[in-house]
């Protein structure tokens, strides 16, 4: 019987508009830190997280992409060979959820056919200001085979569940496609683009910050 001691690598890309809290979610998950004054991501930042899923060691290779429109063309660089995508929207901003639906259409065209999808409605700590109907977003997620979560980077709510779910579903998918896909991922090493620390002005948006 094969041992589960070897580590599988899962490439996960985060997509969504600027200022929806993608970076805050990742930093809370990986480093357990949160800041209300998070600097906007430039191009993409890269973090890793090791966890155990069903007794198997897993390394999440997480690419946090910039949400600004001028970086949109760079998206395929990060998700074209991704195992999973986490699409994040702001519960206070309907436009940000509409953008998630646009990202899904693009992923269907350019990402791997078997990419695992998850959707996170962030900023649940500001529930009195929500402008997105969670019931509608959950139904949409179900229609595309994605899981849906409500999260708060500030309160560290729902975040562990999101990443654990993604990792579990990717591993289950690999098992269903045969043992060769359930072993250590031999994918080529990606180029790491380090997140710049210079402030980036927020893009024009119909949404509140």
The 8 nearest C-alpha neighbors of each residue, nearest first, counted from 0:
[[1, 2, 3, 4, 178, 5, 182, 55],
 [2, 0, 3, 4, 5, 182, 178, 181],
 [1, 3, 4, 0, 5, 55, 54, 6],
 [2, 4, 55, 5, 1, 54, 56, 6],
 [3, 5, 2, 6, 56, 55, 54, 1],
 [6, 4, 3, 56, 7, 183, 2, 55],
 [5, 7, 56, 57, 183, 4, 8, 58],
 [8, 6, 183, 57, 184, 58, 182, 9],
 [7, 9, 58, 184, 57, 59, 183, 6],
 [10, 8, 59, 60, 82, 11, 58, 7],
 [9, 11, 60, 81, 82, 61, 59, 83],
 [10, 12, 83, 61, 84, 81, 60, 82],
 [11, 13, 62, 84, 61, 78, 63, 85],
 [14, 12, 85, 63, 84, 86, 64, 62],
 [15, 13, 86, 64, 87, 85, 12, 84],
 [16, 14, 87, 86, 66, 88, 99, 17],
 [17, 15, 66, 95, 19, 18, 67, 98],
 [16, 18, 66, 67, 19, 65, 15, 39],
 [17, 19, 20, 16, 208, 39, 66, 21],
 [20, 18, 89, 88, 17, 16, 21, 87],
 [19, 21, 23, 18, 22, 24, 121, 152],
 [22, 20, 24, 23, 19, 87, 25, 13],
 [21, 23, 25, 24, 20, 26, 63, 40],
 [22, 24, 20, 26, 21, 25, 152, 27],
 [25, 23, 152, 21, 27, 22, 26, 20],
 [26, 24, 28, 22, 27, 23, 29, 21],
 [25, 27, 29, 23, 30, 28, 24, 32],
 [26, 28, 31, 32, 24, 25, 30, 29],
 [27, 29, 25, 26, 31, 30, 24, 158],
 [30, 28, 26, 27, 48, 25, 31, 47],
 [29, 31, 26, 32, 27, 28, 25, 33],
 [32, 30, 27, 28, 29, 26, 33, 155],
 [33, 31, 27, 30, 26, 34, 28, 23],
 [34, 32, 27, 153, 23, 35, 152, 26],
 [33, 35, 36, 37, 32, 23, 153, 152],
 [34, 36, 37, 33, 153, 23, 38, 152],
 [37, 35, 34, 38, 33, 39, 23, 198],
 [36, 38, 34, 35, 39, 23, 22, 33],
 [39, 37, 198, 36, 40, 199, 196, 197],
 [40, 38, 199, 37, 41, 198, 18, 17],
 [39, 41, 65, 194, 43, 42, 38, 64],
 [40, 42, 65, 43, 194, 195, 39, 199],
 [43, 41, 65, 64, 70, 40, 44, 194],
 [44, 42, 64, 63, 65, 41, 192, 194],
 [43, 45, 194, 63, 193, 62, 192, 64],
 [44, 46, 62, 61, 63, 191, 43, 193],
 [47, 45, 61, 60, 62, 44, 48, 29],
 [48, 46, 60, 59, 61, 58, 49, 45],
 [47, 49, 59, 58, 29, 50, 46, 60],
 [50, 48, 58, 57, 59, 47, 51, 56],
 [51, 49, 57, 56, 58, 52, 48, 59],
 [50, 52, 56, 55, 57, 54, 53, 49],
 [51, 53, 55, 54, 167, 56, 50, 57],
 [54, 52, 55, 51, 167, 56, 3, 170],
 [53, 55, 52, 51, 56, 3, 4, 57],
 [54, 56, 52, 3, 51, 53, 57, 4],
 [55, 57, 51, 6, 50, 4, 52, 7],
 [58, 56, 7, 6, 50, 49, 51, 8],
 [59, 57, 49, 8, 48, 7, 9, 60],
 [58, 60, 9, 48, 47, 61, 8, 10],
 [59, 61, 10, 47, 9, 11, 58, 46],
 [62, 60, 11, 46, 45, 47, 12, 59],
 [63, 61, 12, 45, 44, 64, 13, 11],
 [62, 64, 13, 44, 43, 12, 45, 61],
 [65, 63, 43, 13, 42, 62, 14, 66],
 [66, 64, 42, 40, 43, 41, 67, 70],
 [65, 67, 17, 16, 15, 68, 64, 70],
 [68, 66, 17, 69, 65, 70, 202, 16],
 [67, 69, 71, 70, 66, 202, 16, 72],
 [68, 70, 67, 71, 72, 66, 73, 65],
 [69, 71, 68, 73, 72, 67, 42, 65],
 [70, 72, 68, 73, 74, 69, 67, 66],
 [71, 73, 74, 70, 75, 69, 68, 76],
 [74, 72, 71, 70, 76, 75, 77, 42],
 [73, 75, 76, 72, 71, 77, 78, 70],
 [76, 74, 79, 78, 77, 73, 109, 72],
 [77, 75, 74, 73, 78, 79, 80, 72],
 [76, 78, 75, 74, 79, 12, 81, 62],
 [77, 79, 81, 75, 80, 110, 76, 12],
 [78, 80, 110, 75, 81, 77, 76, 109],
 [81, 79, 78, 111, 82, 110, 77, 10],
 [82, 80, 78, 10, 83, 79, 11, 12],
 [81, 83, 114, 10, 11, 9, 115, 80],
 [84, 82, 115, 11, 114, 81, 116, 12],
 [83, 85, 12, 116, 11, 13, 86, 115],
 [84, 86, 13, 117, 118, 116, 12, 14],
 [87, 85, 118, 14, 15, 13, 99, 117],
 [86, 88, 119, 15, 118, 120, 14, 85],
 [89, 87, 120, 95, 96, 19, 121, 15],
 [88, 90, 19, 121, 91, 92, 120, 95],
 [89, 91, 129, 131, 120, 92, 121, 122],
 [92, 90, 129, 130, 89, 128, 131, 93],
 [91, 93, 89, 206, 94, 90, 95, 130],
 [94, 92, 96, 95, 131, 130, 97, 91],
 [95, 93, 97, 96, 92, 98, 206, 205],
 [94, 96, 98, 88, 93, 97, 92, 16],
 [95, 97, 99, 98, 88, 93, 94, 100],
 [98, 96, 94, 100, 99, 95, 93, 101],
 [97, 99, 101, 95, 96, 100, 94, 102],
 [100, 98, 96, 102, 101, 97, 15, 86],
 [99, 101, 103, 97, 98, 102, 104, 96],
 [102, 100, 98, 104, 99, 103, 105, 97],
 [101, 103, 99, 105, 100, 104, 106, 98],
 [104, 102, 106, 100, 105, 101, 107, 99],
 [105, 103, 107, 101, 102, 106, 100, 108],
 [104, 106, 102, 108, 103, 107, 109, 101],
 [107, 105, 110, 103, 109, 108, 104, 102],
 [108, 106, 104, 105, 109, 110, 103, 112],
 [107, 109, 105, 106, 110, 104, 112, 111],
 [108, 110, 106, 107, 105, 79, 111, 75],
 [109, 111, 79, 106, 78, 107, 108, 112],
 [112, 110, 114, 113, 79, 80, 109, 81],
 [113, 111, 114, 110, 107, 109, 108, 106],
 [112, 114, 111, 115, 82, 172, 110, 83],
 [113, 115, 83, 82, 111, 112, 116, 81],
 [116, 114, 83, 84, 113, 82, 169, 117],
 [117, 115, 145, 84, 83, 85, 114, 118],
 [116, 118, 146, 85, 145, 147, 86, 84],
 [119, 117, 86, 147, 85, 87, 146, 148],
 [120, 118, 148, 87, 149, 147, 121, 86],
 [119, 121, 149, 88, 90, 89, 150, 87],
 [120, 122, 150, 89, 151, 123, 90, 119],
 [123, 121, 151, 124, 125, 90, 150, 89],
 [122, 124, 151, 125, 126, 121, 150, 149],
 [123, 125, 122, 126, 151, 154, 153, 150],
 [126, 124, 123, 127, 128, 122, 129, 91],
 [125, 127, 123, 129, 128, 124, 122, 90],
 [126, 128, 125, 129, 124, 123, 130, 91],
 [129, 127, 126, 125, 91, 130, 90, 123],
 [130, 128, 91, 126, 90, 131, 127, 125],
 [129, 131, 91, 92, 93, 90, 128, 132],
 [132, 130, 90, 93, 129, 133, 91, 92],
 [131, 133, 134, 135, 136, 130, 129, 90],
 [134, 132, 136, 135, 131, 137, 120, 90],
 [133, 135, 137, 132, 136, 138, 139, 131],
 [134, 136, 138, 133, 132, 137, 139, 131],
 [137, 135, 139, 133, 138, 134, 140, 132],
 [138, 136, 140, 134, 139, 135, 147, 133],
 [139, 137, 141, 135, 136, 140, 142, 134],
 [138, 140, 136, 142, 137, 141, 135, 143],
 [141, 139, 145, 137, 142, 138, 143, 146],
 [140, 142, 144, 138, 139, 143, 145, 137],
 [141, 143, 139, 140, 144, 138, 145, 137],
 [144, 142, 140, 141, 145, 139, 116, 103],
 [143, 145, 141, 142, 140, 146, 116, 115],
 [146, 144, 140, 116, 117, 143, 141, 147],
 [145, 147, 117, 140, 118, 141, 148, 144],
 [148, 146, 118, 119, 137, 117, 140, 145],
 [149, 147, 119, 150, 120, 118, 161, 157],
 [148, 150, 120, 119, 121, 157, 123, 147],
 [151, 149, 121, 157, 156, 123, 158, 120],
 [150, 152, 122, 156, 123, 153, 154, 121],
 [151, 153, 155, 24, 154, 23, 27, 150],
 [152, 154, 151, 155, 33, 124, 122, 156],
 [153, 155, 156, 151, 152, 124, 150, 123],
 [156, 154, 152, 151, 153, 158, 157, 27],
 [155, 157, 151, 150, 154, 158, 152, 153],
 [156, 158, 150, 160, 159, 149, 161, 155],
 [159, 157, 161, 160, 156, 150, 155, 28],
 [160, 158, 161, 162, 157, 163, 28, 156],
 [159, 161, 163, 158, 157, 162, 164, 148],
 [162, 160, 158, 164, 159, 163, 165, 157],
 [161, 163, 165, 164, 159, 160, 166, 158],
 [164, 162, 160, 166, 165, 161, 159, 167],
 [165, 163, 167, 161, 162, 166, 160, 168],
 [164, 166, 162, 168, 163, 167, 169, 161],
 [167, 165, 163, 169, 164, 168, 162, 170],
 [166, 168, 164, 170, 165, 169, 163, 171],
 [167, 169, 171, 165, 170, 166, 172, 164],
 [170, 168, 172, 166, 171, 167, 165, 173],
 [171, 169, 173, 167, 172, 168, 166, 174],
 [172, 170, 168, 174, 173, 169, 167, 175],
 [171, 173, 169, 175, 170, 174, 168, 176],
 [174, 172, 181, 180, 170, 176, 175, 171],
 [175, 173, 171, 177, 181, 176, 172, 178],
 [174, 176, 172, 173, 177, 171, 178, 181],
 [177, 175, 173, 174, 172, 180, 178, 179],
 [176, 178, 174, 179, 175, 180, 173, 181],
 [179, 177, 181, 180, 174, 182, 176, 173],
 [178, 180, 177, 181, 182, 176, 173, 174],
 [179, 181, 173, 178, 182, 177, 176, 174],
 [182, 180, 173, 178, 174, 179, 170, 183],
 [181, 183, 180, 179, 7, 184, 178, 5],
 [182, 184, 7, 6, 185, 8, 181, 5],
 [183, 185, 8, 186, 7, 182, 180, 9],
 [186, 184, 183, 187, 8, 182, 188, 7],
 [187, 185, 184, 188, 189, 80, 8, 183],
 [188, 186, 189, 185, 184, 190, 80, 10],
 [187, 189, 186, 190, 185, 191, 184, 60],
 [190, 188, 191, 187, 186, 77, 192, 76],
 [189, 191, 192, 188, 193, 187, 45, 77],
 [190, 192, 193, 189, 45, 44, 43, 188],
 [193, 191, 44, 43, 190, 194, 45, 42],
 [194, 192, 44, 191, 195, 45, 43, 41],
 [193, 195, 44, 41, 40, 43, 192, 196],
 [196, 194, 197, 41, 193, 40, 198, 44],
 [195, 197, 198, 194, 38, 40, 41, 39],
 [196, 198, 195, 199, 38, 39, 41, 194],
 [199, 197, 38, 196, 200, 39, 195, 40],
 [198, 200, 39, 201, 197, 38, 41, 40],
 [201, 199, 202, 198, 39, 38, 203, 197],
 [200, 202, 199, 203, 17, 39, 18, 67],
 [203, 201, 204, 200, 67, 17, 68, 199],
 [204, 202, 201, 205, 206, 200, 67, 68],
 [205, 203, 206, 202, 207, 201, 208, 94],
 [204, 206, 207, 203, 94, 92, 93, 208],
 [207, 205, 204, 92, 208, 94, 91, 93],
 [206, 208, 205, 92, 91, 204, 18, 89],
 [207, 206, 18, 19, 91, 204, 92, 201]]
